[in-house]
Amino acid sequence: MLTALLKTDLGRLRIVAFLEGCSYLALGITMWLKYGYDMPKPNYIVGMLHGLLFILYCILLLQVGIARGWSFLKMMLGFVASLLPFGTFLADKHLFREG
């Protein structure tokens, strides 16, 4: 199934959305480690990864939205979803499915 998703622009967006959502949740755990146990290194690493995935998500969202003729509202909902915990998972279920 993963190779099928990689073949389309929407599939790549869905994969990055999933990874970005996971990194967002992992960032919450590493923040707890940073401030609760004085362990800043995991937060630094996950934070950098999350930042890269967020930028990639935004670029892919714009690219796919333009290529598929999505409305401005749909693209904005996809962007807002990236700012909320579990938002990209919901966006995948409700916005990024074909058909």
N, C-alpha and C positions, 0 to 999 in steps of 0.2 A: 504494500500500500504506500509506503514511503516513496518509492521510486515513481509511482504514479503521481503523487503530489508534487514532486520536484519537476515534473515535465511542464507544468502550467504556471503562469504568473500568480494565479489565485492560490494554487497549492503552495507555492513558496511563501506567499504572504501568510497563509494559515500556519505553516511550520514556524515561521519567525514569530507570529503572534503567540503561539504556544510557548516557545522558548522565552519570549519576553515576559509573559505572564509568570512562568516558573521563576525567572530571575527576580521578578518583583517580589514574589513571596519569599524567596531565599534571602532577599535583602532585609526583610523583616526579621528573619532569624539572625542574620549577622549583625543587625543593629542591636539586638538583645545581647549578643556575645560582646560587642564592642563596649556598650555602656554598663552591662551587668557584670561582666567578667574581665574587663579591661583587655580585650583581645581585638585590636583594631585591624589586624592583617586580613582576616576573612572578609570583613566589610569592605576593605579597599579592593580586593580582588573581585568580589561579587558586584560591587558598585561599578567598577570599570566595565565588566561584562554586561551588566544591565544597561549602562549608558550606551554602549555600542549596539546592543540589540534594540534599544528604544529608537535610536537614530535610523537603523536599518528598517525597523518596522514603519516608521514615518515615511521614509523614502518609498518603500514598497507599497504602502497604502496609497500614496499619491500616484505612483506609477500605475497600479492596478485600477484605481478609481478613474483615471483619465482614459486608460486603454479600454475599459469596459463601459464607459459612459455613465458612471455612477453619479447620482445627484450630490450636490454640495452637502446636503444634510446627511446623507449616508457616509460620506467621507469624514464629516465632523463627528458623527457618532463613533466611527472607528477610532478617531483620534482621542476623543474623550474616554473611550473604553481603555485606552492605554494608560490613563491617569488613575484609574480605579483598581483596587485589588480585585482579582478575578474578572476584571473587565474584558480582557482579551479573550478569555474563555467564553464569555457570553457573546462577544462580538463574533467569534468563530461559529457559534451555534446559530445566531440570529441574523448576522450580516454577510458572512463570508461563504455561505453554502451556495453551490450552483443549483439552479432549478427553481 
